[in-house]
């Protein structure tokens, strides 16, 4: 399944890989996550084997790298959900606690 694709991002933090995948999806890029279930095994298996990897088609690799760089370099203050009052990192588009997009960004 992954033979015709290239890795554009990897991390031991599976949630982070999913956030990057979401950024690619918003930009219309199809991506695939491999080994997302191995993160909790880091330390039990070699760290490199436990990394979740994000793949794209080779023709989308350059565009994906630009999107990923922009997604990871978001800076600014945290925002507070107007529905549940929970603080969220600036890079989150929806509240991690209640799932609402009721932000005061």
C-alpha positions as CSV (number, residue, x, y, z in Angstrom):
1,X,0.0,0.0,0.0
2,X,2.8,2.4,0.8
3,X,5.3,1.4,-1.9
4,X,4.2,4.1,-4.3
5,X,4.2,6.9,-1.6
6,X,6.8,8.9,0.3
7,X,7.1,9.8,3.9
8,X,6.6,13.5,4.6
9,X,6.2,13.5,8.4
10,X,6.8,11.1,11.3
11,X,6.6,11.3,15.0
12,X,6.2,9.2,18.2
13,X,3.3,11.5,19.0
14,X,0.3,9.9,17.1
15,X,-2.0,12.9,17.9
16,X,0.5,15.2,16.2
17,X,0.6,13.1,13.1
18,X,-3.2,13.2,13.0
19,X,-3.1,17.0,13.3
20,X,-0.7,17.2,10.4
21,X,-2.8,14.8,8.4
22,X,-5.8,17.1,9.0
23,X,-3.9,20.1,7.7
24,X,-3.1,18.2,4.5
25,X,-6.7,17.1,4.1
26,X,-7.9,20.7,4.4
27,X,-5.6,21.6,1.5
28,X,-7.0,18.8,-0.6
29,X,-4.0,16.4,-0.3
30,X,-4.6,12.8,0.3
31,X,-2.4,11.2,2.9
32,X,-2.0,7.9,4.7
33,X,-0.8,7.1,8.3
34,X,1.2,4.0,8.9
35,X,2.1,2.5,12.3
36,X,-0.2,4.8,14.3
37,X,-0.8,1.9,16.7
38,X,2.9,1.5,17.7
39,X,3.4,4.8,19.6
40,X,2.6,3.4,23.0
41,X,5.2,0.7,22.4
42,X,8.1,3.2,22.3
43,X,10.8,1.8,24.6
44,X,9.5,-1.7,24.2
45,X,10.4,-1.7,20.5
46,X,13.1,0.6,18.9
47,X,11.9,4.2,18.8
48,X,12.3,4.3,15.0
49,X,9.9,1.4,14.7
50,X,7.3,3.0,17.0
51,X,7.1,6.3,14.9
52,X,3.8,6.9,13.1
53,X,4.6,7.9,9.5
54,X,2.5,10.1,7.2
55,X,2.7,9.3,3.5
56,X,1.6,11.2,0.4
57,X,1.9,10.5,-3.3
58,X,5.3,11.6,-4.7
59,X,3.6,14.3,-6.9
60,X,2.2,15.9,-3.7
61,X,5.4,15.8,-1.6
62,X,6.6,19.3,-2.2
63,X,3.2,20.9,-1.6
64,X,2.7,18.7,1.5
65,X,6.0,19.8,2.9
66,X,4.9,23.5,2.6
67,X,1.6,22.8,4.3
68,X,3.3,20.8,7.1
69,X,5.8,23.6,7.7
70,X,3.0,26.2,7.9
71,X,0.9,24.0,10.2
72,X,3.8,23.3,12.6
73,X,5.0,26.9,12.8
74,X,1.7,28.4,14.0
75,X,2.5,30.9,16.8
76,X,0.2,33.0,19.0
77,X,-1.7,32.9,22.2
78,X,-3.8,30.0,23.3
79,X,-7.6,30.5,22.8
80,X,-10.4,29.8,25.2
81,X,-13.5,27.9,24.1
82,X,-16.5,30.1,24.5
83,X,-18.7,27.0,25.1
84,X,-16.7,25.2,27.9
85,X,-14.1,27.8,28.8
86,X,-11.2,25.4,28.2
87,X,-7.8,26.7,27.1
88,X,-6.6,25.4,23.7
89,X,-3.3,25.8,21.8
90,X,-3.4,28.2,18.9
91,X,-2.8,25.4,16.5
92,X,-6.1,23.7,17.5
93,X,-9.1,24.5,15.4
94,X,-11.6,22.8,17.7
95,X,-11.7,22.5,21.4
96,X,-9.8,19.5,22.7
97,X,-12.3,19.1,25.6
98,X,-15.8,19.6,24.1
99,X,-15.1,19.4,20.3
100,X,-16.7,22.7,19.7
101,X,-15.2,25.3,17.3
102,X,-16.6,28.0,19.5
103,X,-13.4,30.0,19.8
104,X,-12.7,33.6,20.4
105,X,-9.7,33.5,18.0
